[in-house]
């Protein structure tokens, strides 16, 4: 039987209509996926969007819809009309300029296109090799991940990973240090060394932040020797979080962004960066992350309720859950409605 025969919880709080989501930055593609004069279709927040790039590299993000007869603009072509870059509809050839305004209608070449003949445009930015789109007015600046900008760090892009789950469950899983030695035994921890030392959570510049969370890992640097490492977690938005792992002079970090696709699915994209292991092939490092993510998928997609409970009495919490507790409290404080109960 198809998974769609068992829809996720039908609840208004499981809706994509949470106004807060319109102010968020969503990672929807990699910069390398959109070449000059090319288009790329994506689906985020229940909407079809099109990314397209001018010949000079300027990037645009629009609703993937021609206002005339509803064809997908992503099926069209990037062309030039009277010296300006345009995205041309594949159905009747309407040309939309960089502002979204239609500038030419082949069936009526003498006509000035009406003002209503306009594509819906979104704010789009690029950082860390990622294309970020905001569907409304940005509530904050782009996520920060400063170590990805340091010269001795290599940057890798992992994903997208599609989950049949809602965004808050994915972010809380990323923030959950206690599961590393259980779910990722032999990779990121060991059940025999699963003790979590006490730690504190602070109010960071964007959301909850926890520093110096020490855990034992069986092979943190590829030498085969177990050692304690230290994690620094930061919540950067309702569906965006990062961590940096420290082991001596070695640092490894992940910036994770979760974009809702529809009422049942999300896609997670990861920016990974590290200042060691430069000799390890990129494909090998990505394969390792793929394996870790698949282990997480089995757990996250099994969690019930699907909506993250913001009532702290709804699930049992321990001191090792302090970051998750802080995340839930913070979501309630900011008025998050999507994916929570």
Secondary structure, DSSP 4 states (H G I P E B T S, - for coil): --GGGSPPP--GGG-TT-GGGGGS-EEEEEGGGS-TT-EEEEEETTEEEEEEE-TTS-EEEEES--TTT---GGGSEEEEETTEEEEE-TTT--EEETTSBEEE-GGGTTSPPPTT-B--EEEEEEETTEEEEESS--SSPPP--GGGGSTT-EEEEEEEEEESS-HHHHHHHHH-GGGHHHHTBTTTB-GGG-------EEE-SSSEEEEEEEEEETTSSSSS--EEEEEEEEEEETTEEEEEEEETTEEEEEEEEEEE-SSS-EEEEEEEEESS-TTS-HHHHHHHHHHHHHHHHHHHTT-SSSSBP-STTSS---GGGHHHHHHHHHHHHHT--TTB-
